[in-house]
């Protein structure tokens, strides 16, 4: 097949190039185009849109995986997308950026912490239709079977129709032991994390803290949220904006006073 006429698909993740999730994502996308994967050289979960500014970055070519070119970067998921665009692809422009499959949920407020979605937002910043895929199972040997038909369908539709400028998709698939029967387009659930850090004492008597916590759903009965869908074995698709500016018409009226000289 002449790859020059096939869509170019850029793949990345935050679990590292050795993660089973990214291998499964590449395997599913191979039929739809020429796949190039640029991934961190190790786990980079929780990196959001962090970039490396005070350390040299290296791009290392890896053996192909099922015909896909693979590279690793000693940086963040966003570094991977930037270096893919500026170095690896040599000016070629992808038709799709796909990140994942993440080992664990990126629903609700987790979208702002996620390195997977950081890669997606960076693809979106380049003006490329971008999608993040996550499975609600943190296990290294997670069964990604429930994700596969939804990766196929969403990828086909995005390649065919694109996405509006500045918008990307955050897709979460429930770990329900079978292929979910439904998929819904919803919004991110309102919620937060409590008891986020556990305190310990090291052998020298110094206190240290380990990230933990429990997610609290502030609207558990709202059927139009991603968390509700996931708890009911439904795949959630959340259209997410890169620009976080609040519509000025909805901003507090007193902000207009800031434009006036102070007496």
N, C-alpha and C positions, 0 to 999 in steps of 0.2 A: 504494500500500500504506500502511496506517495504521501509522506508525512507533511510535505509543504502545504497541502490543501486541508489538513486536519486542524481543528482548534488546538491551540497551545494552552495547556492547563498547568498552573503552578500550584504545587502542594507544599504545605508546611504544617508544623504542629508545635506544641510546647512540651511534649513528653520525650522528645529526642528521636533521632533517626532510627534507633533500634526498637522503638515501641511498636507492639503488634498493631495498634490502632492505625498508625500511618501506613503500615504495609497493607492493611485491609482497604484503606481508602484508595491507595494507588491501584490496587488490584481491581477495584470497582470502576475506576475512572479510565483505565487503559482503553476500553472499547470506545470511548467518546473523544479521544484525541491524543495528541503527543503530550506525555506527562513528564514534567521536570519537578523533582522534589528537592527543596532546600530546607533543611531542618537543623535545629540546635544539636550540638554534639553530646548533649545530655539533658536531663529533665530541667525545664525552665517554667514550671507551673507558677501561677500567680505573678507573672512578670508584666501583665497588662500591656501597655504600649511603651515599656521601657526600652531605651536604646543605650548602646555602649559608647561612652564618650572619652574615657581616659585609658583605654587599653586597645592594643592592636587587634584587629579582627583577621581571621584566616578562613579561607574557603578551601575545603579539601574535597576532591572528587572521590566518590565511593564506587564500588562495583554497581552496575546497573541492577535494578530490581524489576523483573518481569518486563524488561524492555524500557523501563523508565530510567532516565538519568537521575542520579542521586548525589547530593552534596551535603556536607555538614559544615556548620559554622560555630565557632566558639563564642556565640553571643545569644541574644534574645530572639524570640520569634520575629519581632519587628526588624531586627538586624538582618534576619534571614530574607525577609521580603525585600528590604532595601538592597541588599547585596545581589539578590536574584535579579532585580530590575536593572541595577547599574553595572553588574559584572558578569553574572552567569549567563543571562539571556542575550547579552550583547545587542541590546536595542530592540529585540523582539518583544512584542506586547502580548501577554496572555489574554485569552478570552474569558478565563475563569481563574480565580484564586480560591482554593478549597483548603481548609485547615481542619485537622483532626486525624482520625476519629479520637476525640479526647477521652481519656480514661477518667470519667466523672462528669457530673452535671455542671453546666454553665448557665443554668436558669437563674431568673430573678436578678438580684444584685451581683451575683457572681460574674455576670457579663463584664463588669467594669474591672474585675481583678484578673480575669482570664488571659493567659498568654496565648491560648488558641484564638480567642477573639481579638487579641492585640494584632495578630497576624492578619486576621480578617479586616480589621479597621484600617490597617496599613494598606492592604490591597485596595480597599475602598478609597483611601486617600489618593491613590494613583489613578482613580477613576475606573477601576476594573471591577466587574461584578464579582462579589466575594461572599462565601458561605462558610460558616463554621459548623461542624458536626460533632456532637458529644453524646456519649452513652452514660447513663447513670450507674456506672459500675467502675470503681477505682481499681479493681483487680488487674494485675499485669496480664493474666491469662483470661481476661473477660471474653465472653462469647459475643461477637459483633454481628451475629446473624440477624437480630432484630433491626439493625441499621440499614442493611443492604438494599432492600427495595426502595427505601426513602432517599438514600444517596443517589440511586439511579434516577428516580423520578425528578427530584429537585435539580440535579445536575443537568439533565436533559432540558428541563424547562428554562433554567437560567441561561444555558448555552443558546437556546432557541430565541428567547425573548429579552435577555438582559435584565438589569435592575435599574431603577431610577438613580440618578447621580446622588451620591452621598448616602445611599441606603445599602445595607447589607443584611444578611439573614443569619440569625442565631437559631440553629436547629438542635433540639434535644430529644433523644430517644429513650424511653423508659426501659429499664432492665427488668422485663416482666417474664422472661423465660420463653417467650414466643414472639413471633412477628406481630406487632400491634396492628389492629384492624383499622384504626382511624388516625388521621392527621388533621390538626387544626391550626389556623393562623390566629394568634392571640397576642397579648401584650405581656411584658415582664411583670411578675408578681411583686407586690410591695412586701418587703421583709427586711430583716437585718440579722446580724449574728450576735449572740450573747455568750458570755463566759469565754471570750476568744482566746485567752492565754492562761495556761496552767503554770503555777509557780513551783519551782524545784530549788534545791540547794545542792551545789556541787561539793566535792570532797574538801575544798578549801573554805567552805562556809559561805560562799558567794551565791546570791540568788540568781537564778536565770529563768527564762520564760520560754514555753513551747506553745506554738500556735495550735489551738484546738477549736472548741466552740460548737455551738448548736444553732442551726438556722431557724428563725422564728418567722413563720408565715403570718403576715398581718391581715390577710384576707383569705382564709382557708376555704371559704364557701363560694368564692368568686370563680365562676366557670369560665371566664374569659381570660384566665392567666395561664402562664406556662406551668406553674407548680400544680395547679388543679389538674391540668391535662396529664402531667407525668404521674400524678397519684392515681389517675384513672386509666392508666395504660394507653395513653394517647400521645402521639408525637406532637411536640409543640414547635411551631415556626414563628419566630418573633422578628418582624421587620425592625431593624435597629438603625438609628441615624448616627453618622459620624459627627455631625455638627450638634453639639449639646446646647446651643443657644436657645433660651426660652423665647417663644414669640413675644415681641415687645408689647403687643396689645394685652398680653396676659400678665405682664410684670406688675409689681406693686406700684400704685400711683405715686407714692412718695418718692420713687426713684427719679421722677421728672424734676424734683426740686434740686437734685444734684447738678442739673444743667444751669441753674441760676447762680449768680454770684452770691457768696455768703455775706450777710450784712454784719 
